[in-house]
Amino acid sequence: MIQLFTSYDPWLIVSLVLALAFVLAFEFINGFHDTANAVATVIYTRAMPPYLAVIASGIFNFLGVLLGGVGVAYAIVHLLPVELLIDVDTGRGLAMVFSLLAAAIAWNLGTWYFGIPASSSHTLIGSILGVGLANAVITDIALAEGVNWQKAIDIALSLIASPLAGFLVAGLILIALRWWKPHSSMHRTPEFRMGEVGKKHPPFWNRLVLVLSAMGVSFVHGSNDGQKGIGLIMLVLIGIVPAQFVLNLNSTTYDISRTRDAAVHLGEFYQRNAQTLSDYLALGKPNGSDLPARFRCDPQQTEITIAALRRGLEGVSNYEDMQEQARVDMRRYLLCLDDTARRVSKLAYLPAAEKQDLARLRKDLTSTTEYAPFWVVIAVALALGIGTMIGWKRVVLTVGEKIGKQGMTYAQGMSAQVTAAAAIGMANVFSLPVSTTHVLSSGVAGTMVANRSGLQGQTVTNILLAWVLTLPISMALSAGLYWAAWRIFIA
């Protein structure tokens, strides 16, 4: 990290510091914007004192980021088309990062100010899509190629399915609890329990479940949302100082050999399936022995890209020994081979067993490009964890009292939190970004319906409006900012 401040021009260092500050500001805002949802039920039900709850939540968010890996991080990164990822120069990288972050921060602050549980995930994804589409328009690329639509569809499905699942599952859990123990104190609100028996806190077992599930939501929130910050920082670093971060310079000789072997096996895989893939990949056809001057990802250049990658890695045991441009080229080869392999894996006529082999090869192929330095993980974890401890009151009040026509019972809080922790944890397993806000608030709504408490129309309308408007508004904001930055600084 220190060598960054001694190897580059001052203006580049200033740009880098500002860009990193923007990302960490986004994560800080995400902390008090989204994580309020993680502690809303445990605070409202008085299972934990507010400040103890937010401090504990901040710690578990920190641990979630630290232990969560980078699967979700690169799911976010790969929303952008591979051509944009391989050809980002410093100017475009700065314009891209500042545009999408400024748009995301503006919308997050606005919805937080009005206490609306809007989704930081939705906001970030909309901002990334806006930049991708604006870049396509500016550079005369077809809109169909301006964004990785397959990845966008996968993420959209997870964002839509998760709150629906949260609504249904939380409601079913509450119904089961009412059937199991219909007269239990867990079906009382904190106000009713205080007036009835003079006790401030929930019954012991209810309190334990509320606390554990709140910390579980905080942990999985950190491991899901924190990775989005990690992905953004990697976009910043690769866009502004590519030579240092396009490849993991801490890769061992074994890691590099694994990448080289993956390229060899990928070539063998395509030859093994030449009968079905020959036309798609132009296997064995004379299409030149060298890559074109303007490199782009073309499935029909797969064979020569594999050959170029193998030549580039021949005799290499340490990425730091490679020339800076050679590292940039190597990342281009790896990303393009991975992109082509992804497309091949979607072909209906490829046998299922071969698709499984291809998935393993892709993982090996990208092992030294999909990474995050430890200092990046720590920085994001700290920003998210500290942000959790600030500004939580507005959203807690909305979740606890303004979704339903009656206050939340202990059973409702447990049902919503357990559902949210499980849903986000499952999303992490499959490297899919989801919204903590949407899952938890829809879970609370599901318990209100199941409890026949009714819903407050105005609050639900505001939440739904934020859900519907977040994507188009964040897309429009980031696209407009990117267009303005392009006209002023690049064109």
Steps between C-alpha positions, in 0.01 A plus 500: 500500500778746593668461160189648338586836654857494372458353151237727341440867425341709779182570300446127454550436870251775587246347261557157651459627857180685408359194324579276797346758734181493290479121525559500875244780538250283312571209735479729804158624384403143421583416861255740660253475210464124461623359829233688691278229360716233662450649849152646453311209651743431783490867604127544455421187704748617769695176477817712506570860597536712183866592532606148599303366201660731245850445638454121492350527151798708386737232628311220325486705179877538525542123542261434211709708261820343631384141451259538207733442203470682167232308308233771533764770439574371152136427426455878531812579296392272217179693449718711274578342163837334476608740223463794739688316773798415278533841332449741790769768497562747781266770366208270432565314825473820702187615316337160545576467871414856605177498298358179639608576857368857500163376372483219757599724792250772403204259485602317818523823700167621366308185594674481839403861578133415452534172695408285201654149503636519146763257375868591466541190283228616262658844491849374424384261231292772334800733504723239337241426232464873431873538444511195274212623284636857484838366391330295228319808364814718511724243332239383244472151646169316468296536821468122509878488553522798736426288805552135587126433475522135604665598826252788538208260455644257756542780753158647423338162563677471835394854597137428406477147640665571836241750636213285374653201675554713809132603503371143464747316722484750788121488486500118504743492795271731696195286419693194622593676824138606559385142440772358728454740791195718441495650851873559541639837607696510174179614329494819707642837404763664723246764610238240590752290698619806689143596591387144576783364714729799538793335319709701260675214318363201301476152655846339525483259205336756275766751597778251425359423153454869425858582598658206317296555184581874502871424517450238228336760275786739573760237411339396172434866416871568540596199289255601224491881497861536610610307195334762281740757645790264437391463137479878462848553642641240263333687212668818625844343534489317166365808321747751645819301567454185290860381500490442876160331524396334173656179637557388855868577540506283813414191297730208572678294238233235554221754437661605172551137398135436579401783265733374226369143539143626482577659161651172377201298621259756355659449157469123544138544606417689183679243285310223677175674414610621157215320326242724672711815556701518178282759328438711811871524584639470145718214622782410260398768251758744359408825677853631548778395730512823701248700690374819332645837598173601672435212731143401562322193629398287202422128542658438158834624637498246782777278366745783440412657837582172676828484307585860593424434866717188508787689334464786746516268801781282370775493762319749726509417871424847634265757346722783623766383254269579207497833322208726594338479156544123503299482823222710345496275193496189715190619684332573167569148380370349823182709509422430136561128531276496805233700318505262204490199734197654672323534165591145402363369829159648407481308171211256518674227300802472732467192730438569870819318608708719267336812641611393847858455377487843339381660825803354682735621228356852522565507873864400447538744212391803703666408829767771462270772363203472738661595829521785750804616699458462875520877559199546269296251704600668829421850369151398382435305821589803712290740290195273512546416868542862613213615279276244671541684830366831365165621370290192571198659675298609196478156339446317834184704560372425148556124528367470856187715488418632155473186286213345695199669656606353833842477663721200437473197730797293612391211279479729199850632567642148530323381184620793291861487625546124470359515146729789403812331638420175317412669169810721488720210612369287211565786258861516622544129426404562137691833476183700435452854632171553683346784696497473879250786502253330268529156659449623856231761435305254282541240776351744752215572258441126458469454876260796525275338238528157666419658838204685347646823633452678170748717313540876504426598143714815495816329627458198274435730206817697577707181525356364174556834326861501618535141376355585159672837457846413636616317189392751231600806706845366589551393137401844374718681757812295429447509122462880509808545718705268280392685185592835659837369620572357155419831328710705744803280564526240223342616173 
